[in-house]
Amino acid sequence: MAEEWGWKQNRPKWKQLYDALRERIEHGEYAPRNAIPSLVQLQGEFGLAINTIVKAVERLKQEQFVHSEHGLGTFVRPPEDWAPNDDD
């Protein structure tokens, strides 16, 4: 499946993954208060290293799109909590 993504060479993969996950959140594919796929599931879908996936998810956390609950997963926050930084 990873071949289908057509990763662009001129942009870091973690940013491309961040964009893909953020788009899924903004369009409701990952609904508020529901879990996003685990790191291992995302690795299987996107074919990226765990460290790359962690970096993208950490960015989503920084911008308040998601939050993690130890032992339970990473969950989408309600839209009113989102604080995107679209500077880069």
N, C-alpha and C positions, 0 to 999 in steps of 0.2 A: 504493500500500500504506500510506503514512503515515497516511491518513485513518482507517484501521482502528484506530489506537492510541488514539484518544479522549483526547488529552492533557488533563489537568486544569489549569484556569486558575489554581488557588490553590496550585500547587506547581511549583517550577522544573523545566523539562523535563529538565535534566541529571540531577536526582535520580530522576525517573521512569524515565529510561533506565538509570541505575545500578541501580535496583531490578529492572528487566526483565532486564538482563544478569546480575546477581547470582543471580536466580532460575534462569536457564538454567544457570549454573554449579553451583548447589547441587543442582539436579535432574538433573545429568549430561548435559544437552543439549550443553554444552561440556565435554568430559571432561578430567580432569587430564592434563597434558603435551601436550595438543592445542591448536592455535591457535584463537583466536576469529576471527570475520570481521574483515577489514581495516576501517580507518576509512571508506574509500570504500564498501565493501560495507554497513557499518552505516548510512551516510548514505543509500544507496539504499533500504534496508529501512525505516528510521524516518523519513526525510524531514526530518532535522534538520541544522543547520549543523555543519560539522566542529568548530568550537570547542566546541560543546555536547557532541559525542561525545567529544572529547578530555578534557573535564572529567569526564565519567562514567567513562571508562577510567582516568584518573589516580586517581580515588577507589578504583577496584578495585585499582590498584597499591598505593596507600597501605595498604589493608587486606589486602594479600598474597593476594588472590584470583588475580591474574595478575602476570606479569612480561614485560618486553619484551626481545627479543634483536635488536640492531641489524641491519637488513637481512633479518631472518627473520620477524618478526611478534611478536604478543603471545600468550602461552601461559598456560593455566590451571595454577595450582599445585596440589599435592596438598592435600586437605582439612586435613591436620594443620598446614599452614602458614598457613591463613586466620586473620586477626585482625580480624574485623569490629568496627566502632565503631557500635553501634546507638543512640548517644545522641541523634542528631537525626532 
